[in-house]
Amino acid sequence: MADWSVWKALEDWRGRKHELDPLFAAAGIAPELDSMVTRVLVDLRRAPPTAPLVTGDKTRDEQEFGRFHEAYFRYYDDSLQKVESLLQHAWVPEAEPIAKEIRAELGRMRQAMQETPGKVPNFERLEVLLRHYVRLDHPQHPVPEGVLAERRRALVDVAGYPLLVQHAAAQTFSEMVPPLVTPEFRQQLQERIQAYLQTPWLQTRLVSQWFVTTVLDAALARKKRDATEDARILASMSRRWPTLSVWIPEFEQADQVWYLILVLITVSALFMEWWWVAVPMMIWLHLSLAAFRRERKEVEARRAQIVARAVTMKKVRDRFATNQTTPEKLAFQLRQLDERGEYFDDNVYALLRLHQHEA
């Protein structure tokens, strides 16, 4: 997908999940609002109802004109109600002063229609206000320069970050983000989560789900790495037989060199009949072999434990990603899966608390 972009991915998700509509609206993007205004303006320009003919019967004429005035009011009030419905849609917060003027104008027009029934209201000011509301160009209520651009940037850089990670993970040689197991990625992810938690207008259940799923993906990647690297498993063991690799862990061939030296010393002592050296060295080598076998068994046992936890974590992740697990339950499960706090920090639980007890 050479033409892939975070913005395009967000728009695709918006087409599927209307939960993202308020986010785009806050950034000044709501094409449906423009369409609604156009339809309202067309309705306001419709020809008014025709007044009934005067029959000369005073009682009957009063009844007919009474019904006509009621129908006349409803005829235009339907359009005014559409305007009120339009104002309830998510939009740029800075447009609220314009919305207040529109509501005041609606009240004035309703009052005028009641005071002068049957007279076509003047919709000119309402039309002007509606256009200002959609275009955000009211001279008395301007939107601060750069606000919308900054929100769109936050929409891409913060809310769209999990989508970027998902796309990068699907590519074989992608360098869009650091590998999931690296400290650089963890730092980058924490920065995005912090920015998300500090930006209330971005906080929706869907985006929070994206972030938590990304955290779980990173934890799974680290689990897989921990299960495949013996050095990490050995480093987590509290009691180990003293070898050179314990003292110099960065030296990969430390144990081979260590035992080669010990064997050479033992063989040399045997040839030279230094029994006081050879016997302890042979005992030490025998004990080292037993310790090595014990460590291998413990490594395999711990590897199996890590794999089992990874399988459980994958199931938890998949259930949450498909909305089968509530944030409350997931928080409880994560604390069980990560008793030492190696994979999930306070920010993850803060994300889950954002939408607890929501239907």
N, C-alpha and C positions, 0 to 999 in steps of 0.2 A: 504494500500500500504506500506508493511513493507520495501520494497526495494526502496522507494522513496528517492530522493536526489535532491538538488538544481542543481547540475551539470547535472543529467539525465534530469531534467525538462528543463534546458536550451538547451540541445542537442535536445530534442523533439521539442522545439520551433524553433530551427535552421533548423530542417528538414522541418518545415512548412513555416517559414519566413526566406528567405535568407538575410534579412536585418541584421541578427545577424552574418553573415559570416565574415565581417571585424573585429568583436570583437574577435571571435575565432582565426582568422588569426593573429591578433596583439599579441595574447597569444601563437602563434606558433602551432596552430592546423588548418591544412587545408589539409586533405587527398586528396582532388581533385587536389591539386597542384602537389603532388607526381605522381598521375596518368597521369597528363598532361605531366610532364617531361618524364615519361616512354614512352608515345606514341611518343613524339618528338624524343627521342633517337632511337626508333624503325624505325621511318621514315628516320632518317639520315643514318641508316645502310642499307637501301634498295639498291638494285643493280642499278647502274646508267643507263641512257638510252643508247641504242646501237647506235654507229655512223653509218651514212649511207655509203653505198658502193660507191666507186669511179667509175664513169662511163667513165671517160676520156673526157667528155664534160665539159670544164672549166667553162662555164657560168652556166650550170646546177648544177655542183658540188658546185660552190660557193653559189648558191641559197639554195641548200639542206643543206650544212653545216651552212649557216647563220640561216636557220630555226632550225637546230639541236642545235646550240649554244643558241638560244633564248629559245627553249624548255628546254635545259639543265639548263639554269639559273633559269627558272621558277620552274623547278622540285625541286631544292634545296631551292629556295627562298620561296616556300610554307612552308617548314619546319622552315625556319628562321622567317617567319611571325608568325608562331605558337609560337615561342619562345618570340617574341615581345608581342604577346597577353597574354602569360603566365605572363610576367613581369607586365602587367597592373592589374593583380588580386591583391586583398588585401593580404598583407603579413607583416611579422615583419618589422618595420621601420629600425631596425639595419641591415637588409639585403640589404638596398639601395646601399651601396658601391659595393657589389657583382653584383647587377643589372647593375650598371654603367660599370663594367668590361665586363659583358655579352653584353651590347649594343655596347661597343667598339669592342668586338670580332666579333659581327655580321657585323659591318661596315667593318672591315678588311677582313672578308670572302667574302662579296659582291664585294669588290674591287678586291680581288684575282680572283674571278670567272669571272669578267669582263676583267681582264688583261690576264688571261690564260683560255679562254673559252674551255670547254670540258674536263678540268682536274678536277678530283675528289678532292674536298677540304679536308683539314685535320680538322676533327671535334673533335680531341682529347681534345684540350684545352676547347672547348665549352662544351663538355660533363662533364669535371671536374668542370667547373664553375657552370653548372646547378645542379650538385650533391651537391656542396658546398652551393648553393643558397637554396636548399630544406632542407638540413640537418643542415644548419647554423653552419658549422664547418670549415669555411675558416680560414686558419692560420693567415692571415693578417687582417682579419675583424671579430674577435671573438665577440660573443654576451656576454655582461657583465653577470657574474654569478648571478643567482637569479632573473634576470629581468622577464623572462618568468613565473617563479613560482609566482612572485608577481602579475603579470597581471592575471594569472589564479585565484589567491586568490581574487583579486578585482572583477573579473568576477562573482565569486560565492557570495562574501560577499556584494557587492554593487549592481551590475546589477541583481543578482538573489534574492535580498531581497524581492521585491514585490511578487515573486513566492512563497517564503517561507511563507509570510504572508497569501497568498491565500490558501496555503495547510494547514496551521495551522487553519485557519478559517473554513475549511471544516471538520476538525477533532473535535470530541466531547470534548475530554479532552486533548487537545494538550498544551504543555508547551514550544513549540519552540520559541514563542514570547509572550510578555506580552499581556493581553487583550487590545483590540483596544481603550477602553475608559480610560485607565490609563495614567497618566503622564509619566510613564516609557516607554510605547510604543511610545508616542509622541516624547519623547527625542531621542529614538532609531531611529525612522523614520527620524527625522530632521538630525541626524548625517549621516545617509545613503544618504539623499538627498544632503547634503553639500559635501560629498565625491564624489557623482556622478557629481555635478556641477563643481568640481575641477579636474575631470578626463575627458578631452576632447575625448580621444579615445573610451570611453564607451558611449558617447552621441549619441544615435540614437532615432528616432521618436518612435519606438516600446517600448524601455525601459522607455523613458520619459512618454509614455502613461501608462505603468505599475505603475510608481510612482504616477502619478496624480490620477489614479484610486484608488490606495491604500489610498491616502490622502482623497479622497471622501468617501471611505468605512469607514475610521476612523471617519470622520465628521458625517456620517450617524449613526454610532454606538453611538456617543455622543449625537446626536439629539434624538435618541430613548431613551437613558438614561435620558436625560433632560425632555422628555415628560412623563416618568413614575414615576419620583421622585418628589413628591410635595415639598420637602424641597428645591430643587434647584429652582423651580418656585417661591416659596415664597421668597427665598433669592434675586431673581431678581426684586422683587417689591420694589419700592422706599418708599411708604407709607403703613405702617402696624399698626394695633391697638396694643398698647403696651401690650405685654405679656411676660411671662418668657422665651418662646422659642425665642423671638427676642433678648433677652440679653444673653441667654445661648443656642445657636443653636445646640451645640453638645449633649445636654441632650434631648433624644428622647421623654421622657414622661413629658417634662417641662410644657406644657399647662395643662395636666390633673392634675398635682400636683398644679399648680397655681390656677386653678378654683376650685379645691377641697378645698384649703385653703380659698379662697374667700367665697365659699358657707358656710363653717363652721363658718367663722367670721360673715356672715350675719345671719345665723340661731341663733347663740349665741346671737347676738345683739337683735334679735327679742324676744327671750325668756327673755332676761334681760331688754327689753324695752328701749334699748339705741337707740332711734329713730334717733338721730343725727349721729349715725354710720350706722344703718340698712337701712335708706332711701337712702343715697348716695351709699351704697353698692349694693342695689337692682337696682338703676339706672345704676350703672356701669356694673352690670351683664347683664342688658337688652341691654345696648349699645354694650357690648362685643359680645352678641349673634348676634346682627344685623351686627356687624363688621365681625364676623366669616362667616356669610352667604354671605356677600359681597365679602370677600376674596375667598370663595369657588367658587363663580361665576367667579371672575377674574382669578383664577387658571385654571378653566375649559376653559375659553376663551383663555388664553395663551397656554394651552395645545393643543387646537385645532389649534392655530396658528403655534405652533412648529411642529405638525403632518403634517400640510399642507406644511410647508417649507421642511420637510423631504421627503414628497412625491415628491415635485418638484425637490429636490436635487437628489432623486433616478432616476427620469426620465433624468435629466441632466447627471448623472453618466453613465447610460446605453447608452445614445446616444453617449457620448464621447468614451466609451469602444468599441462601434461598428463602430467607425470612421464616425459617422454622424454629428459630431460637430467639427469645426475647433478650434485650440488653441486660436485664437483671440476671437471667439465668446464665448468660455468657460470662458476665463478670464473675459469678460464682465458679464457673468451670475453669476460667483462666487462672484464678487463684489456686485451684487444685492442681492444674497442670504446671504451674510455675511457682512453686512454694518458695524458691530462693529469690524470686524477682529478677531472673536473668534475662527474660525475654519481654516482659510487659511492665511498663512503668506507670506512674500515676496519670500520665497524659491519656493512656489508653482507657483507664477507668473513668477519667473525666469525660472522654468521648461517649462512653456508654451511659453516663449519668445524664447527658444532655437530653435524651429521649426516653428516659425511664417512665413507665406507667402511661405511655402513649398508646392509643388504640391502634 
